[in-house]
Amino acid sequence: MLREFDLGYVQSAQEELTVMHPRRQDRLAAFVGKMTYAGLPPLMVQIFGYYYNQLVDGATGYIDNDEAQPICELPEAADLTAIHDEIGQAALDRVVLLKLNGGLGTSMGIQGPKSLLPAKDELTFLDIVIRQVMHLRTTFGARLPLLLMDSFNTQADALAALARYTTFKQDVPLSFLQHKVPKVNKADLQPATWSADPAKEWCPPGHGDIYAALITSGVLQQLLDAGYEYAFVSNSDNLGAVLDPKILGYMVQAELPFLMEVAYRTPADRKGGHLARRPDGQLILREVAQCPPAAMAAFQDIERYRYFNTNNLWVHLPTLQKVVRDRNGILGLPLIRNEKPVDPTDPDSPRVYQLETAMGSAIACFQGAQALCVPRERFVPVKKNNDLLVLWSDAYTLRPDYHLQLATHSDRTEGQTTPLVFLDDRYYQLIDDMRQRFPHGAPSLVGCTELRVEGDVSFGQNIVLKGKVHIVNDSDGFFTIADGTVLDNCVVHG
């Protein structure tokens, strides 16, 4: 619920939307009623109305190349000094580590929070994050709370996992909930209905919802009251996103309101959101869904747009509160209009719009916001089982401070980060299917630069892969790589 101090700038949802858009009252009424009945706070209903009216006006959320100009050069994390480290360590007691934890990983066949999937050495993502925080607390004597932004589907399981760490205590909540918003029928722009599963009539409003959720939950004010000034925000499945005192020190010394960690784009990042600059000089983020079709070639040009958003963000909390107040509760993040079937499992179900925002796009809302180019190892996301297999393997080790470290190997070329893994989605997309085909765990990938698997292939134990390995099974049955096999720069047909 909103705290009392917030109620001054948030009227009832119906009143506010009527004042702002009187001619659209009837059109909005169905959404207002649905959201109010579901118990959503007035501010969230107001924010939804802000984006819905853009949709009615024909907004696509597109950002053209003229409004997204390339950036030639940015400060580098590699150039930060011991002074930044010293300043950051002194500020650690005023930082909260905020993890986006609303994902279920349904595309990977995961039941429950994705962060509770074993990631490394039988530890889950959340286990590793908690142990990173505990190590930092012990090392620096800082409070350093861990705060999860959960969904209704993840909060109970995540809190149960945290409860197993009986000594893990803090002076602010462990979790707050992200919101949900109605899907919009593409045909008539009315609330989507799906009687077979009414839950599918709702969707998350994107991770840009973090700012509104901090406010409506009262957590932002709780953090400020407890003396926290900075939040380091990242995805719970990105184990490379550890709190670096040097980066914190850079933010503190420069008195930045907002800092985005970016990295150099590679061909694998052509479709990811990139950093750009408006004609007035303000930094902005452009996601692929915000790119007009005619500008897609330029969007994917990694030489033109050199930096992608790692989704590791640093936010000055007092400034966030001020900016939100100044904007009457609505940051005004750029709209992302996602068109999908109302039932993701039924491609023939009615088409809907999901109105979303990206949290990184808030960089455009803070005057003086900056971006810092960081090493690639700070971006280790797990979006598919391809990524998970690399984590499971010996390509990474877990240090005593619970930081991931890429294992060194003489066969790995200079500048290469991780092995590239491409598993056939027909047989490896779901986690249970992958476990069945890797019953003894991952093969050795420390000396592997690329692994491609086509067809149904099962792997024995003590298998070593080196260089580029391509395994193809064209038969109807499955093909097994025998125990102890070593494959070195080869193509294998089963």
Salt bridges, closest charged atoms under 4 A:
ASP57 OD1 - ARG24 NH2 2.24
ASP93 OD2 - ARG143 NE 3.41
ASP171 OD2 - ARG143 NH1 3.01
ASP197 OD2 - LYS200 NZ 2.57
GLU201 OE1 - LYS34 NZ 2.80
ASP209 OD1 - HIS179 ND1 2.76
ASP225 OD2 - ARG3 NH2 3.65
GLU229 OE2 - ARG94 NH1 3.14
ASP237 OD2 - LYS114 NZ 2.87
ASP237 OD2 - LYS383 NZ 3.50
GLU261 OE1 - ARG378 NE 2.71
ASP269 OD2 - ARG376 NH1 2.64
ASP280 OD2 - ARG278 NH2 2.86
ASP326 OD2 - LYS322 NZ 2.74
GLU339 OE2 - LYS186 NZ 3.14
GLU339 OE2 - ARG351 NE 3.24
ASP401 OD2 - ARG399 NH2 2.64
ASP401 OD2 - HIS403 ND1 3.48
ASP411 OD2 - HIS409 ND1 3.74
ASP424 OD2 - ARG426 NH2 2.70
ASP425 OD2 - LYS384 NZ 3.13
ASP432 OD1 - ARG435 NH1 3.82
GLU450 OE2 - ARG452 NE 2.81
GLU454 OE2 - HIS470 NE2 2.64
ASP456 OD1 - ARG437 NE 2.64
